[in-house]
Amino acid sequence: MNYKNNILELIGDTPLVKLNKLTRGLKPLVLAKIESLNPGGSVKDRIGQAMIDRAERMGDLKPGGTIVEATSGNTGIGLALTCSVRGYRSIFVMTDKASQEKVRYLKSLGADVIVVSSAAKLDSPDHYVNTAKRIAAETPNAILTNQYANPANPEAHYRSTGPEIWEATEGKITHFVAGMGTGGTISGTGRYLKEKNPNIRIIGADPYGSAIKGFKETGKLMAASPYLVEGIGQEIIPDNVQLKYIDEIINVTDRDSFNLARRLGREEGIFCGGSSGTIAWAALKAAENLTENDVVVFIICDTGERYLSKFLSDEWMKEKQLLGDERMTLGLLNDLKLNAGRVRLVFVEPDTKVGEVLNLMSNHGLSQLPVLEDGKSVGSVRESRIMSQLLDNRDLLEAPVTSIMDASFPVVGETVEVLRAKQYLKDSPAVLVEEYGRIVGIITRHDVLDIEI
Ligand SMILES: Cc1ncc(COP(=O)(O)O)c(C=O)c1O
């Protein structure tokens, strides 16, 4: 019979997958190591198991004991998997930056979760790392795994991630690109690869705002500033970030990280989190200057599933002003108008009297309206034209709108990008948004000028 003895046996041995579209115009082979295929959906399953193995070996963790950790989520999931298989209790401290999906995931694995403010400073007792330390000290038979300094973290990558990459590329890897949260992945994998071939370049991907790149290059710790990508970047340098194994660090913006993570899904079918976008961006940047003989391997840290309500939501991206221009469609703009509490679509029918049309315009502060019949556009009316004709003929107030109607506004599908629709707005004051053959909204020049895309 072919089966695993428990879920932990599924950890590791993740595949390398070639990028095909995002690498257009680039010479090297670029391979993604799909750590999202671990049973807990992230690279952190490896260290969850390894840190518990070590604590058992050292005699620090006794049967029925409790694991406490400060985590951006994935390490918690990795630890919780091992805890459920081996019967330990787990308590995780997270900041309010972590997605709800991650909190619920941990709870589903039987863990207790404490969420603290991400605004707490490093020296504050409320900082998530300090909170985890306090809870570990106050809980009987508990240990703090401390992924930031635990040697089992880089060791796990030295023993598994590094050899897997070396073997899968038959020793042909020339560049390895990873993010740095605790530093475990880059330090452990980097050390192994450099021992095999010191010419392999180890490249770190660091969000703008993190202090790691600055520290590597100047030896000075600069003040960190906020960014939105989860799981990578630091305001201090953790013990497990072993800079001697890192040759170069590339900074990446939130916008580039999230938009590339989304493209990995859309164009390569690799559904991943935001930090994978950061790393992929650095990998593609590095690849620009490389040759056909180079082989670049980068890490896909985790699955996109835990970010569906964050950067994988168009609305969230728009709110943070991070949405790539190509994703801002008329349908999305129309939904945003609706969410902002504005009336979706004010329209008149062909038999509406001109007087009523004027009332409607003044009540809604509008200077033009579409004329719709059975959900289809048959024409448009403009306040200026009504007014100028009324000067000659006041009886017009009782006439149906068709007597004074202009041609319809252009009708554009809801999936069309706002950038393309701008062309129509040069000649027409508005466009109508069509969804499955029915007009569902109107976008005016004002609406487009209001949004920053
Ligand atoms: C989503 C995500 N990506 C990347 C990393 C970075 O990996 P490491 O901690 O090994 O540096 C982490 C770690 O916290 C993470 O949660």
Ligand as a Chemical Component Dictionary entry (heavy atoms), coordinates in Angstrom:
data_LIG
# 
_chem_comp.id                   LIG 
_chem_comp.type                 NON-POLYMER 
_chem_comp.pdbx_formal_charge   0 
_chem_comp.three_letter_code    LIG 
# 
loop_
_chem_comp_atom.comp_id 
_chem_comp_atom.atom_id 
_chem_comp_atom.alt_atom_id 
_chem_comp_atom.type_symbol 
_chem_comp_atom.charge 
_chem_comp_atom.model_Cartn_x 
_chem_comp_atom.model_Cartn_y 
_chem_comp_atom.model_Cartn_z 
_chem_comp_atom.pdbx_ordinal 
LIG C1 C1 C 0 4.749  34.780 3.439 1  
LIG C2 C2 C 0 6.183  34.693 3.815 2  
LIG N1 N1 N 0 7.080  34.862 2.879 3  
LIG C3 C3 C 0 8.396  34.812 3.164 4  
LIG C4 C4 C 0 8.879  34.601 4.409 5  
LIG C5 C5 C 0 10.375 34.664 4.637 6  
LIG O1 O1 O 0 11.022 33.494 4.932 7  
LIG P1 P1 P 0 12.158 33.435 6.028 8  
LIG O2 O2 O 0 11.519 33.692 7.363 9  
LIG O3 O3 O 0 12.721 32.056 5.940 10 
LIG O4 O4 O 0 13.178 34.488 5.759 11 
LIG C6 C6 C 0 7.957  34.452 5.394 12 
LIG C7 C7 C 0 8.405  34.332 6.769 13 
LIG O5 O5 O 0 7.951  34.887 7.724 14 
LIG C8 C8 C 0 6.562  34.476 5.113 15 
LIG O6 O6 O 0 5.638  34.340 6.061 16 
# 
loop_
_chem_comp_bond.comp_id 
_chem_comp_bond.atom_id_1 
_chem_comp_bond.atom_id_2 
_chem_comp_bond.value_order 
_chem_comp_bond.pdbx_ordinal 
LIG C1 C2 SING 1  
LIG C2 N1 SING 2  
LIG C2 C8 DOUB 3  
LIG N1 C3 DOUB 4  
LIG C3 C4 SING 5  
LIG C4 C5 SING 6  
LIG C4 C6 DOUB 7  
LIG C5 O1 SING 8  
LIG O1 P1 SING 9  
LIG P1 O2 DOUB 10 
LIG P1 O3 SING 11 
LIG P1 O4 SING 12 
LIG C6 C7 SING 13 
LIG C6 C8 SING 14 
LIG C7 O5 DOUB 15 
LIG C8 O6 SING 16 
# 
